[in-house]
Amino acid sequence: MLDKAAAHHAGLADDSVGAIRLGNTNQGPAATAVRTHFTGGQGALPRADDLAHRLHTTADGLRTGKSYLEWIIGLLAATAAAAAVAVAYFPELLPRLAGTAKRFFGMIEDAMRSLGRIFTRLGERSTSKRVDVVAGRLHEQWRAPRRLEDGTFEPRIKSTTDSAWISRHGTDQVDIANTRYGDLPADWQKENKESARVAVHLVTDAKKEGVDTGSSDFMESASAKVHDAWLERNGEWAPPEQKLPYEELSEAEKEKDRVVVRKALDI
């Protein structure tokens, strides 16, 4: 099923390339919007291509693990049969065989831990990607009300200290409203990314523990934790109405935290 999903997203990436070719034959705001939609940092092409790659990688990892486990099972069965025959005829071999078995199982444990580390790294990459997706959607929601009739957004010029971004663009000025999340400098990605990271981990942990993430109780408790984490990062400059505990916030302020949790639940 992972292979089928990977093939599906690889197909979406190919379709995106075709759409880009058609879009490049035109000029104007609509054509620019199409190219941005497909090729931007959070665009359809890089996202579909990345997801296809990660699905293939995970499927290959599972196949490797399955083959390894099958090899261990066969080896254990053969070893057990040989040991049983040997002990039946030579009981004095039992202590020596027990020592050999202990070392053998130690080697298997080491190998399985290595395999576990591989899957842990795959999981960490997956979590990091989910954080970026949520952060990107939070940025899109923020700039949506600023959209103009020509498809651009009301400018919001800010300064950045991201030296790599400054080197690429030749300026420290960035229009954060007309820049997709994936193309923002690191310091202007940071706040959305931190909020997204908190929410993604809350949702992931809740699902592992069997919590009903669709309940209002989960929404309120998770939103309170998102708010607490935001205060830890921004409490020094936050206005008085935002420094309150979550339960004492206005509905409008609470909704800002709920939005972050909803974006994490959406994926």
Rosetta constraint file for C-alpha pairs under 8 A:
AtomPair CA 1 CA 5 HARMONIC 6.18 0.50
AtomPair CA 2 CA 6 HARMONIC 6.06 0.50
AtomPair CA 2 CA 55 HARMONIC 5.81 0.50
AtomPair CA 2 CA 56 HARMONIC 6.95 0.50
AtomPair CA 2 CA 58 HARMONIC 7.71 0.50
AtomPair CA 2 CA 59 HARMONIC 5.84 0.50
AtomPair CA 3 CA 7 HARMONIC 6.15 0.50
AtomPair CA 3 CA 55 HARMONIC 6.82 0.50
AtomPair CA 3 CA 56 HARMONIC 6.04 0.50
AtomPair CA 3 CA 59 HARMONIC 6.44 0.50
AtomPair CA 4 CA 8 HARMONIC 6.14 0.50
AtomPair CA 5 CA 9 HARMONIC 6.31 0.50
AtomPair CA 5 CA 52 HARMONIC 7.33 0.50
AtomPair CA 5 CA 55 HARMONIC 7.08 0.50
AtomPair CA 6 CA 10 HARMONIC 6.08 0.50
AtomPair CA 6 CA 51 HARMONIC 7.12 0.50
AtomPair CA 6 CA 52 HARMONIC 4.22 0.50
AtomPair CA 6 CA 53 HARMONIC 6.98 0.50
AtomPair CA 6 CA 54 HARMONIC 7.91 0.50
AtomPair CA 6 CA 55 HARMONIC 5.23 0.50
AtomPair CA 6 CA 56 HARMONIC 5.81 0.50
AtomPair CA 7 CA 11 HARMONIC 6.12 0.50
AtomPair CA 7 CA 52 HARMONIC 6.74 0.50
AtomPair CA 8 CA 12 HARMONIC 6.40 0.50
AtomPair CA 8 CA 52 HARMONIC 7.70 0.50
AtomPair CA 9 CA 13 HARMONIC 6.22 0.50
AtomPair CA 9 CA 48 HARMONIC 5.19 0.50
AtomPair CA 9 CA 49 HARMONIC 6.70 0.50
AtomPair CA 9 CA 51 HARMONIC 6.78 0.50
AtomPair CA 9 CA 52 HARMONIC 5.18 0.50
AtomPair CA 10 CA 14 HARMONIC 6.34 0.50
AtomPair CA 10 CA 48 HARMONIC 6.52 0.50
AtomPair CA 10 CA 49 HARMONIC 5.91 0.50
AtomPair CA 10 CA 52 HARMONIC 5.42 0.50
AtomPair CA 11 CA 15 HARMONIC 6.19 0.50
AtomPair CA 12 CA 16 HARMONIC 6.17 0.50
AtomPair CA 12 CA 45 HARMONIC 7.58 0.50
AtomPair CA 12 CA 48 HARMONIC 6.29 0.50
AtomPair CA 13 CA 17 HARMONIC 6.45 0.50
AtomPair CA 13 CA 44 HARMONIC 7.27 0.50
AtomPair CA 13 CA 45 HARMONIC 5.01 0.50
AtomPair CA 13 CA 46 HARMONIC 7.59 0.50
AtomPair CA 13 CA 48 HARMONIC 5.37 0.50
AtomPair CA 13 CA 49 HARMONIC 5.55 0.50
AtomPair CA 14 CA 18 HARMONIC 6.52 0.50
AtomPair CA 15 CA 19 HARMONIC 6.27 0.50
AtomPair CA 16 CA 20 HARMONIC 6.12 0.50
AtomPair CA 16 CA 38 HARMONIC 6.36 0.50
AtomPair CA 16 CA 44 HARMONIC 6.94 0.50
AtomPair CA 16 CA 45 HARMONIC 5.63 0.50
AtomPair CA 17 CA 21 HARMONIC 6.33 0.50
AtomPair CA 17 CA 45 HARMONIC 7.27 0.50
AtomPair CA 18 CA 22 HARMONIC 6.45 0.50
AtomPair CA 19 CA 23 HARMONIC 6.04 0.50
AtomPair CA 20 CA 24 HARMONIC 6.03 0.50
AtomPair CA 20 CA 34 HARMONIC 7.40 0.50
AtomPair CA 20 CA 35 HARMONIC 6.10 0.50
AtomPair CA 20 CA 38 HARMONIC 7.10 0.50
AtomPair CA 21 CA 25 HARMONIC 6.90 0.50
AtomPair CA 22 CA 26 HARMONIC 7.51 0.50
AtomPair CA 23 CA 27 HARMONIC 7.98 0.50
AtomPair CA 23 CA 31 HARMONIC 5.46 0.50
AtomPair CA 23 CA 34 HARMONIC 6.59 0.50
AtomPair CA 23 CA 35 HARMONIC 6.75 0.50
AtomPair CA 24 CA 31 HARMONIC 7.06 0.50
AtomPair CA 24 CA 35 HARMONIC 7.74 0.50
AtomPair CA 26 CA 31 HARMONIC 5.90 0.50
AtomPair CA 27 CA 31 HARMONIC 5.52 0.50
AtomPair CA 27 CA 32 HARMONIC 7.12 0.50
AtomPair CA 28 CA 32 HARMONIC 6.23 0.50
AtomPair CA 29 CA 33 HARMONIC 6.03 0.50
AtomPair CA 29 CA 150 HARMONIC 6.50 0.50
AtomPair CA 29 CA 151 HARMONIC 6.73 0.50
AtomPair CA 30 CA 34 HARMONIC 6.28 0.50
AtomPair CA 30 CA 151 HARMONIC 7.63 0.50
AtomPair CA 31 CA 35 HARMONIC 6.32 0.50
AtomPair CA 32 CA 36 HARMONIC 6.12 0.50
AtomPair CA 33 CA 37 HARMONIC 5.99 0.50
AtomPair CA 33 CA 151 HARMONIC 7.22 0.50
AtomPair CA 34 CA 38 HARMONIC 6.28 0.50
AtomPair CA 35 CA 39 HARMONIC 5.81 0.50
AtomPair CA 35 CA 40 HARMONIC 7.62 0.50
AtomPair CA 36 CA 40 HARMONIC 4.96 0.50
AtomPair CA 36 CA 43 HARMONIC 6.89 0.50
AtomPair CA 37 CA 42 HARMONIC 7.92 0.50
AtomPair CA 37 CA 43 HARMONIC 5.03 0.50
AtomPair CA 37 CA 44 HARMONIC 6.51 0.50
AtomPair CA 38 CA 43 HARMONIC 4.54 0.50
AtomPair CA 38 CA 44 HARMONIC 4.66 0.50
AtomPair CA 38 CA 45 HARMONIC 5.24 0.50
AtomPair CA 38 CA 46 HARMONIC 7.76 0.50
AtomPair CA 39 CA 43 HARMONIC 4.97 0.50
AtomPair CA 39 CA 44 HARMONIC 6.73 0.50
AtomPair CA 39 CA 45 HARMONIC 5.76 0.50
AtomPair CA 39 CA 46 HARMONIC 6.60 0.50
AtomPair CA 40 CA 44 HARMONIC 7.95 0.50
AtomPair CA 40 CA 46 HARMONIC 7.75 0.50
AtomPair CA 40 CA 180 HARMONIC 6.94 0.50
AtomPair CA 40 CA 182 HARMONIC 7.23 0.50
AtomPair CA 40 CA 183 HARMONIC 7.47 0.50
AtomPair CA 41 CA 46 HARMONIC 7.15 0.50
AtomPair CA 41 CA 180 HARMONIC 6.68 0.50
AtomPair CA 41 CA 181 HARMONIC 6.90 0.50
AtomPair CA 41 CA 182 HARMONIC 4.11 0.50
AtomPair CA 41 CA 183 HARMONIC 5.74 0.50
AtomPair CA 42 CA 46 HARMONIC 7.03 0.50
AtomPair CA 42 CA 47 HARMONIC 6.41 0.50
AtomPair CA 42 CA 133 HARMONIC 7.54 0.50
AtomPair CA 42 CA 136 HARMONIC 6.97 0.50
AtomPair CA 42 CA 180 HARMONIC 7.24 0.50
AtomPair CA 42 CA 181 HARMONIC 7.11 0.50
AtomPair CA 42 CA 182 HARMONIC 5.81 0.50
AtomPair CA 43 CA 47 HARMONIC 6.17 0.50
AtomPair CA 44 CA 48 HARMONIC 5.85 0.50
AtomPair CA 45 CA 49 HARMONIC 5.98 0.50
AtomPair CA 46 CA 50 HARMONIC 5.86 0.50
AtomPair CA 47 CA 51 HARMONIC 6.03 0.50
AtomPair CA 48 CA 52 HARMONIC 6.08 0.50
AtomPair CA 49 CA 53 HARMONIC 6.27 0.50
AtomPair CA 50 CA 54 HARMONIC 6.22 0.50
AtomPair CA 51 CA 55 HARMONIC 6.05 0.50
AtomPair CA 52 CA 56 HARMONIC 6.20 0.50
AtomPair CA 53 CA 57 HARMONIC 6.13 0.50
AtomPair CA 54 CA 58 HARMONIC 6.07 0.50
AtomPair CA 55 CA 59 HARMONIC 6.11 0.50
AtomPair CA 56 CA 60 HARMONIC 6.12 0.50
AtomPair CA 57 CA 61 HARMONIC 6.16 0.50
AtomPair CA 58 CA 62 HARMONIC 6.22 0.50
AtomPair CA 58 CA 122 HARMONIC 7.34 0.50
AtomPair CA 59 CA 63 HARMONIC 6.22 0.50
AtomPair CA 60 CA 64 HARMONIC 6.15 0.50
AtomPair CA 61 CA 65 HARMONIC 6.19 0.50
AtomPair CA 61 CA 119 HARMONIC 7.58 0.50
AtomPair CA 62 CA 66 HARMONIC 6.07 0.50
AtomPair CA 63 CA 67 HARMONIC 6.16 0.50
AtomPair CA 64 CA 68 HARMONIC 6.11 0.50
AtomPair CA 65 CA 69 HARMONIC 6.12 0.50
AtomPair CA 65 CA 115 HARMONIC 7.29 0.50
AtomPair CA 66 CA 70 HARMONIC 6.16 0.50
AtomPair CA 67 CA 71 HARMONIC 6.15 0.50
AtomPair CA 68 CA 72 HARMONIC 6.27 0.50
AtomPair CA 69 CA 73 HARMONIC 6.15 0.50
AtomPair CA 70 CA 74 HARMONIC 6.22 0.50
AtomPair CA 71 CA 75 HARMONIC 6.07 0.50
AtomPair CA 72 CA 76 HARMONIC 5.97 0.50
AtomPair CA 73 CA 77 HARMONIC 6.16 0.50
AtomPair CA 74 CA 78 HARMONIC 6.21 0.50
AtomPair CA 75 CA 79 HARMONIC 6.01 0.50
AtomPair CA 76 CA 80 HARMONIC 5.89 0.50
AtomPair CA 77 CA 81 HARMONIC 6.22 0.50
AtomPair CA 78 CA 82 HARMONIC 6.24 0.50
AtomPair CA 79 CA 83 HARMONIC 6.01 0.50
AtomPair CA 80 CA 84 HARMONIC 6.06 0.50
AtomPair CA 81 CA 85 HARMONIC 6.38 0.50
AtomPair CA 82 CA 86 HARMONIC 6.17 0.50
AtomPair CA 83 CA 87 HARMONIC 6.05 0.50
AtomPair CA 83 CA 97 HARMONIC 7.29 0.50
AtomPair CA 84 CA 88 HARMONIC 6.10 0.50
AtomPair CA 85 CA 89 HARMONIC 6.58 0.50
AtomPair CA 86 CA 90 HARMONIC 5.75 0.50
AtomPair CA 86 CA 91 HARMONIC 7.58 0.50
AtomPair CA 86 CA 93 HARMONIC 7.42 0.50
AtomPair CA 87 CA 91 HARMONIC 4.58 0.50
AtomPair CA 87 CA 92 HARMONIC 7.35 0.50
AtomPair CA 87 CA 93 HARMONIC 6.13 0.50
AtomPair CA 87 CA 94 HARMONIC 6.02 0.50
AtomPair CA 90 CA 94 HARMONIC 7.93 0.50
AtomPair CA 93 CA 97 HARMONIC 6.08 0.50
AtomPair CA 94 CA 98 HARMONIC 6.06 0.50
AtomPair CA 95 CA 99 HARMONIC 6.43 0.50
AtomPair CA 96 CA 100 HARMONIC 6.35 0.50
AtomPair CA 97 CA 101 HARMONIC 6.02 0.50
AtomPair CA 98 CA 102 HARMONIC 6.24 0.50
AtomPair CA 99 CA 103 HARMONIC 6.48 0.50
AtomPair CA 100 CA 104 HARMONIC 6.12 0.50
AtomPair CA 101 CA 105 HARMONIC 6.11 0.50
AtomPair CA 102 CA 106 HARMONIC 6.23 0.50
AtomPair CA 103 CA 107 HARMONIC 6.40 0.50
AtomPair CA 104 CA 108 HARMONIC 6.47 0.50
AtomPair CA 105 CA 109 HARMONIC 6.14 0.50
AtomPair CA 106 CA 110 HARMONIC 6.29 0.50
AtomPair CA 107 CA 111 HARMONIC 6.27 0.50
AtomPair CA 108 CA 112 HARMONIC 6.12 0.50
AtomPair CA 109 CA 113 HARMONIC 6.13 0.50
AtomPair CA 110 CA 114 HARMONIC 6.37 0.50
AtomPair CA 111 CA 115 HARMONIC 6.35 0.50
AtomPair CA 112 CA 116 HARMONIC 6.06 0.50
AtomPair CA 113 CA 117 HARMONIC 6.23 0.50
AtomPair CA 114 CA 118 HARMONIC 6.51 0.50
AtomPair CA 115 CA 119 HARMONIC 6.61 0.50
AtomPair CA 116 CA 120 HARMONIC 6.11 0.50
AtomPair CA 117 CA 121 HARMONIC 6.21 0.50
AtomPair CA 118 CA 122 HARMONIC 6.40 0.50
AtomPair CA 119 CA 123 HARMONIC 6.15 0.50
AtomPair CA 120 CA 124 HARMONIC 6.19 0.50
AtomPair CA 121 CA 125 HARMONIC 6.25 0.50
AtomPair CA 122 CA 126 HARMONIC 6.29 0.50
AtomPair CA 123 CA 127 HARMONIC 6.22 0.50
AtomPair CA 124 CA 128 HARMONIC 6.15 0.50
AtomPair CA 125 CA 129 HARMONIC 6.19 0.50
AtomPair CA 126 CA 130 HARMONIC 6.30 0.50
AtomPair CA 127 CA 131 HARMONIC 6.25 0.50
AtomPair CA 127 CA 200 HARMONIC 7.63 0.50
AtomPair CA 128 CA 132 HARMONIC 6.40 0.50
AtomPair CA 129 CA 133 HARMONIC 6.25 0.50
AtomPair CA 130 CA 134 HARMONIC 6.20 0.50
AtomPair CA 130 CA 200 HARMONIC 7.22 0.50
AtomPair CA 130 CA 264 HARMONIC 7.95 0.50
AtomPair CA 130 CA 267 HARMONIC 7.40 0.50
AtomPair CA 131 CA 135 HARMONIC 6.07 0.50
AtomPair CA 131 CA 193 HARMONIC 6.49 0.50
AtomPair CA 131 CA 196 HARMONIC 5.34 0.50
AtomPair CA 131 CA 197 HARMONIC 5.31 0.50
AtomPair CA 131 CA 200 HARMONIC 6.36 0.50
AtomPair CA 132 CA 136 HARMONIC 5.99 0.50
AtomPair CA 132 CA 193 HARMONIC 6.57 0.50
AtomPair CA 132 CA 196 HARMONIC 7.57 0.50
AtomPair CA 133 CA 137 HARMONIC 6.27 0.50
AtomPair CA 134 CA 138 HARMONIC 6.22 0.50
AtomPair CA 134 CA 193 HARMONIC 7.85 0.50
AtomPair CA 134 CA 196 HARMONIC 5.67 0.50
AtomPair CA 134 CA 260 HARMONIC 7.85 0.50
AtomPair CA 134 CA 263 HARMONIC 5.77 0.50
AtomPair CA 134 CA 264 HARMONIC 5.97 0.50
AtomPair CA 134 CA 267 HARMONIC 7.90 0.50
AtomPair CA 135 CA 139 HARMONIC 6.33 0.50
AtomPair CA 135 CA 181 HARMONIC 7.53 0.50
AtomPair CA 135 CA 189 HARMONIC 7.75 0.50
AtomPair CA 135 CA 192 HARMONIC 4.93 0.50
AtomPair CA 135 CA 193 HARMONIC 5.07 0.50
AtomPair CA 135 CA 195 HARMONIC 7.63 0.50
AtomPair CA 135 CA 196 HARMONIC 5.42 0.50
AtomPair CA 136 CA 140 HARMONIC 6.27 0.50
AtomPair CA 136 CA 180 HARMONIC 7.63 0.50
AtomPair CA 136 CA 181 HARMONIC 5.12 0.50
AtomPair CA 136 CA 182 HARMONIC 7.05 0.50
AtomPair CA 136 CA 192 HARMONIC 7.75 0.50
AtomPair CA 137 CA 141 HARMONIC 6.13 0.50
AtomPair CA 137 CA 263 HARMONIC 7.19 0.50
AtomPair CA 138 CA 142 HARMONIC 6.23 0.50
AtomPair CA 138 CA 192 HARMONIC 6.64 0.50
AtomPair CA 138 CA 260 HARMONIC 7.15 0.50
AtomPair CA 138 CA 263 HARMONIC 7.45 0.50
AtomPair CA 139 CA 143 HARMONIC 6.36 0.50
AtomPair CA 139 CA 180 HARMONIC 7.71 0.50
AtomPair CA 139 CA 181 HARMONIC 6.18 0.50
AtomPair CA 139 CA 192 HARMONIC 7.10 0.50
AtomPair CA 140 CA 144 HARMONIC 5.97 0.50
AtomPair CA 140 CA 180 HARMONIC 7.60 0.50
AtomPair CA 140 CA 181 HARMONIC 7.67 0.50
AtomPair CA 141 CA 145 HARMONIC 7.83 0.50
AtomPair CA 143 CA 147 HARMONIC 6.99 0.50
AtomPair CA 143 CA 153 HARMONIC 7.23 0.50
AtomPair CA 143 CA 177 HARMONIC 5.75 0.50
AtomPair CA 144 CA 153 HARMONIC 7.92 0.50
AtomPair CA 146 CA 153 HARMONIC 5.09 0.50
AtomPair CA 146 CA 154 HARMONIC 5.13 0.50
AtomPair CA 146 CA 177 HARMONIC 7.60 0.50
AtomPair CA 147 CA 151 HARMONIC 6.25 0.50
AtomPair CA 147 CA 152 HARMONIC 5.80 0.50
AtomPair CA 147 CA 153 HARMONIC 4.24 0.50
AtomPair CA 147 CA 154 HARMONIC 6.37 0.50
AtomPair CA 148 CA 152 HARMONIC 5.47 0.50
AtomPair CA 148 CA 153 HARMONIC 5.33 0.50
AtomPair CA 148 CA 154 HARMONIC 6.57 0.50
AtomPair CA 152 CA 178 HARMONIC 6.57 0.50
AtomPair CA 153 CA 177 HARMONIC 5.96 0.50
AtomPair CA 153 CA 178 HARMONIC 5.64 0.50
AtomPair CA 154 CA 177 HARMONIC 6.74 0.50
AtomPair CA 154 CA 178 HARMONIC 7.66 0.50
AtomPair CA 155 CA 175 HARMONIC 5.94 0.50
AtomPair CA 155 CA 176 HARMONIC 7.47 0.50
AtomPair CA 155 CA 177 HARMONIC 5.61 0.50
AtomPair CA 155 CA 178 HARMONIC 6.48 0.50
AtomPair CA 156 CA 175 HARMONIC 5.18 0.50
AtomPair CA 156 CA 176 HARMONIC 5.77 0.50
AtomPair CA 156 CA 177 HARMONIC 5.42 0.50
AtomPair CA 156 CA 178 HARMONIC 7.81 0.50
AtomPair CA 157 CA 173 HARMONIC 6.50 0.50
AtomPair CA 157 CA 174 HARMONIC 5.53 0.50
AtomPair CA 157 CA 175 HARMONIC 4.33 0.50
AtomPair CA 157 CA 176 HARMONIC 6.37 0.50
AtomPair CA 157 CA 177 HARMONIC 7.86 0.50
AtomPair CA 158 CA 173 HARMONIC 5.67 0.50
AtomPair CA 158 CA 174 HARMONIC 5.36 0.50
AtomPair CA 158 CA 175 HARMONIC 6.27 0.50
AtomPair CA 158 CA 176 HARMONIC 6.89 0.50
AtomPair CA 159 CA 172 HARMONIC 5.46 0.50
AtomPair CA 159 CA 173 HARMONIC 4.68 0.50
AtomPair CA 159 CA 174 HARMONIC 6.19 0.50
AtomPair CA 160 CA 166 HARMONIC 7.67 0.50
AtomPair CA 160 CA 172 HARMONIC 5.22 0.50
AtomPair CA 160 CA 173 HARMONIC 6.36 0.50
AtomPair CA 160 CA 174 HARMONIC 7.01 0.50
AtomPair CA 160 CA 185 HARMONIC 6.85 0.50
AtomPair CA 160 CA 187 HARMONIC 6.66 0.50
AtomPair CA 160 CA 188 HARMONIC 7.46 0.50
AtomPair CA 161 CA 166 HARMONIC 7.62 0.50
AtomPair CA 161 CA 172 HARMONIC 6.87 0.50
AtomPair CA 161 CA 187 HARMONIC 7.04 0.50
AtomPair CA 162 CA 166 HARMONIC 6.19 0.50
AtomPair CA 162 CA 172 HARMONIC 7.95 0.50
AtomPair CA 162 CA 185 HARMONIC 5.84 0.50
AtomPair CA 162 CA 186 HARMONIC 6.11 0.50
AtomPair CA 162 CA 187 HARMONIC 6.48 0.50
AtomPair CA 163 CA 167 HARMONIC 6.03 0.50
AtomPair CA 164 CA 168 HARMONIC 6.33 0.50
AtomPair CA 165 CA 169 HARMONIC 6.17 0.50
AtomPair CA 165 CA 172 HARMONIC 7.96 0.50
AtomPair CA 165 CA 185 HARMONIC 5.69 0.50
AtomPair CA 166 CA 170 HARMONIC 5.36 0.50
AtomPair CA 166 CA 171 HARMONIC 5.20 0.50
AtomPair CA 166 CA 172 HARMONIC 5.29 0.50
AtomPair CA 167 CA 171 HARMONIC 7.44 0.50
AtomPair CA 174 CA 179 HARMONIC 7.95 0.50
AtomPair CA 174 CA 184 HARMONIC 7.90 0.50
AtomPair CA 175 CA 179 HARMONIC 6.31 0.50
AtomPair CA 176 CA 180 HARMONIC 7.70 0.50
AtomPair CA 176 CA 184 HARMONIC 6.89 0.50
AtomPair CA 176 CA 188 HARMONIC 7.67 0.50
AtomPair CA 179 CA 183 HARMONIC 6.21 0.50
AtomPair CA 179 CA 184 HARMONIC 6.19 0.50
AtomPair CA 180 CA 184 HARMONIC 6.45 0.50
AtomPair CA 181 CA 189 HARMONIC 6.66 0.50
AtomPair CA 184 CA 188 HARMONIC 6.14 0.50
AtomPair CA 184 CA 189 HARMONIC 6.16 0.50
AtomPair CA 185 CA 189 HARMONIC 6.44 0.50
AtomPair CA 186 CA 190 HARMONIC 6.07 0.50
AtomPair CA 187 CA 191 HARMONIC 7.91 0.50
AtomPair CA 189 CA 193 HARMONIC 6.02 0.50
AtomPair CA 190 CA 194 HARMONIC 6.06 0.50
AtomPair CA 191 CA 195 HARMONIC 6.30 0.50
AtomPair CA 192 CA 196 HARMONIC 5.99 0.50
AtomPair CA 193 CA 197 HARMONIC 6.00 0.50
AtomPair CA 194 CA 198 HARMONIC 6.40 0.50
AtomPair CA 195 CA 199 HARMONIC 6.37 0.50
AtomPair CA 195 CA 226 HARMONIC 6.61 0.50
AtomPair CA 195 CA 229 HARMONIC 7.70 0.50
AtomPair CA 195 CA 230 HARMONIC 7.01 0.50
AtomPair CA 195 CA 260 HARMONIC 6.95 0.50
AtomPair CA 196 CA 200 HARMONIC 5.97 0.50
AtomPair CA 196 CA 260 HARMONIC 6.58 0.50
AtomPair CA 196 CA 264 HARMONIC 7.06 0.50
AtomPair CA 197 CA 201 HARMONIC 6.20 0.50
AtomPair CA 198 CA 202 HARMONIC 6.22 0.50
AtomPair CA 198 CA 226 HARMONIC 6.33 0.50
AtomPair CA 198 CA 229 HARMONIC 7.55 0.50
AtomPair CA 199 CA 203 HARMONIC 6.18 0.50
AtomPair CA 199 CA 222 HARMONIC 7.27 0.50
AtomPair CA 199 CA 226 HARMONIC 6.54 0.50
AtomPair CA 199 CA 260 HARMONIC 6.56 0.50
AtomPair CA 199 CA 261 HARMONIC 5.39 0.50
AtomPair CA 199 CA 264 HARMONIC 5.94 0.50
AtomPair CA 200 CA 204 HARMONIC 6.01 0.50
AtomPair CA 200 CA 261 HARMONIC 7.75 0.50
AtomPair CA 200 CA 264 HARMONIC 5.32 0.50
AtomPair CA 200 CA 265 HARMONIC 7.86 0.50
AtomPair CA 201 CA 205 HARMONIC 5.93 0.50
AtomPair CA 202 CA 206 HARMONIC 6.07 0.50
AtomPair CA 202 CA 222 HARMONIC 6.65 0.50
AtomPair CA 203 CA 207 HARMONIC 6.17 0.50
AtomPair CA 203 CA 213 HARMONIC 7.15 0.50
AtomPair CA 203 CA 261 HARMONIC 7.82 0.50
AtomPair CA 203 CA 264 HARMONIC 6.88 0.50
AtomPair CA 203 CA 265 HARMONIC 6.67 0.50
AtomPair CA 204 CA 208 HARMONIC 6.33 0.50
AtomPair CA 205 CA 209 HARMONIC 6.30 0.50
AtomPair CA 206 CA 210 HARMONIC 6.26 0.50
AtomPair CA 206 CA 211 HARMONIC 5.10 0.50
AtomPair CA 206 CA 212 HARMONIC 7.69 0.50
AtomPair CA 206 CA 213 HARMONIC 6.87 0.50
AtomPair CA 207 CA 211 HARMONIC 5.72 0.50
AtomPair CA 207 CA 212 HARMONIC 7.54 0.50
AtomPair CA 207 CA 213 HARMONIC 7.05 0.50
AtomPair CA 211 CA 218 HARMONIC 7.82 0.50
AtomPair CA 212 CA 218 HARMONIC 7.04 0.50
AtomPair CA 213 CA 218 HARMONIC 5.64 0.50
AtomPair CA 213 CA 219 HARMONIC 7.17 0.50
AtomPair CA 213 CA 265 HARMONIC 7.85 0.50
AtomPair CA 214 CA 218 HARMONIC 7.08 0.50
AtomPair CA 214 CA 219 HARMONIC 7.42 0.50
AtomPair CA 215 CA 219 HARMONIC 6.47 0.50
AtomPair CA 216 CA 220 HARMONIC 6.14 0.50
AtomPair CA 217 CA 221 HARMONIC 6.15 0.50
AtomPair CA 218 CA 222 HARMONIC 5.84 0.50
AtomPair CA 219 CA 223 HARMONIC 5.91 0.50
AtomPair CA 219 CA 258 HARMONIC 6.78 0.50
AtomPair CA 219 CA 261 HARMONIC 7.08 0.50
AtomPair CA 220 CA 224 HARMONIC 6.08 0.50
AtomPair CA 220 CA 258 HARMONIC 7.51 0.50
AtomPair CA 221 CA 225 HARMONIC 6.47 0.50
AtomPair CA 222 CA 226 HARMONIC 6.26 0.50
AtomPair CA 222 CA 261 HARMONIC 6.87 0.50
AtomPair CA 223 CA 227 HARMONIC 6.15 0.50
AtomPair CA 223 CA 246 HARMONIC 7.96 0.50
AtomPair CA 223 CA 254 HARMONIC 7.43 0.50
AtomPair CA 223 CA 257 HARMONIC 5.09 0.50
AtomPair CA 223 CA 258 HARMONIC 5.26 0.50
AtomPair CA 223 CA 260 HARMONIC 7.77 0.50
AtomPair CA 223 CA 261 HARMONIC 6.39 0.50
AtomPair CA 224 CA 228 HARMONIC 6.16 0.50
AtomPair CA 224 CA 246 HARMONIC 5.31 0.50
AtomPair CA 224 CA 247 HARMONIC 7.71 0.50
AtomPair CA 224 CA 257 HARMONIC 7.43 0.50
AtomPair CA 225 CA 229 HARMONIC 6.12 0.50
AtomPair CA 226 CA 230 HARMONIC 6.18 0.50
AtomPair CA 226 CA 257 HARMONIC 6.15 0.50
AtomPair CA 226 CA 260 HARMONIC 7.81 0.50
AtomPair CA 226 CA 261 HARMONIC 7.87 0.50
AtomPair CA 227 CA 231 HARMONIC 6.20 0.50
AtomPair CA 227 CA 246 HARMONIC 6.51 0.50
AtomPair CA 227 CA 257 HARMONIC 6.08 0.50
AtomPair CA 228 CA 232 HARMONIC 6.35 0.50
AtomPair CA 228 CA 245 HARMONIC 7.72 0.50
AtomPair CA 228 CA 246 HARMONIC 7.61 0.50
AtomPair CA 229 CA 233 HARMONIC 6.55 0.50
AtomPair CA 230 CA 234 HARMONIC 5.99 0.50
AtomPair CA 230 CA 235 HARMONIC 7.58 0.50
AtomPair CA 231 CA 235 HARMONIC 4.51 0.50
AtomPair CA 231 CA 238 HARMONIC 7.62 0.50
AtomPair CA 231 CA 243 HARMONIC 6.86 0.50
AtomPair CA 234 CA 238 HARMONIC 5.91 0.50
AtomPair CA 235 CA 243 HARMONIC 6.63 0.50
AtomPair CA 238 CA 242 HARMONIC 6.10 0.50
AtomPair CA 238 CA 243 HARMONIC 6.28 0.50
AtomPair CA 239 CA 243 HARMONIC 6.56 0.50
AtomPair CA 240 CA 244 HARMONIC 7.09 0.50
AtomPair CA 241 CA 249 HARMONIC 7.07 0.50
AtomPair CA 242 CA 249 HARMONIC 6.97 0.50
AtomPair CA 242 CA 253 HARMONIC 7.29 0.50
AtomPair CA 244 CA 248 HARMONIC 5.98 0.50
AtomPair CA 244 CA 249 HARMONIC 6.08 0.50
AtomPair CA 245 CA 249 HARMONIC 6.62 0.50
AtomPair CA 246 CA 254 HARMONIC 6.85 0.50
AtomPair CA 249 CA 253 HARMONIC 5.94 0.50
AtomPair CA 249 CA 254 HARMONIC 6.08 0.50
AtomPair CA 250 CA 254 HARMONIC 6.24 0.50
AtomPair CA 251 CA 255 HARMONIC 6.02 0.50
AtomPair CA 252 CA 256 HARMONIC 6.80 0.50
AtomPair CA 253 CA 257 HARMONIC 7.16 0.50
AtomPair CA 254 CA 258 HARMONIC 6.37 0.50
AtomPair CA 255 CA 259 HARMONIC 6.07 0.50
AtomPair CA 256 CA 260 HARMONIC 6.93 0.50
AtomPair CA 257 CA 261 HARMONIC 6.75 0.50
AtomPair CA 258 CA 262 HARMONIC 6.12 0.50
AtomPair CA 259 CA 263 HARMONIC 6.23 0.50
AtomPair CA 260 CA 264 HARMONIC 6.52 0.50
AtomPair CA 261 CA 265 HARMONIC 6.23 0.50
AtomPair CA 262 CA 266 HARMONIC 6.06 0.50
AtomPair CA 263 CA 267 HARMONIC 7.00 0.50
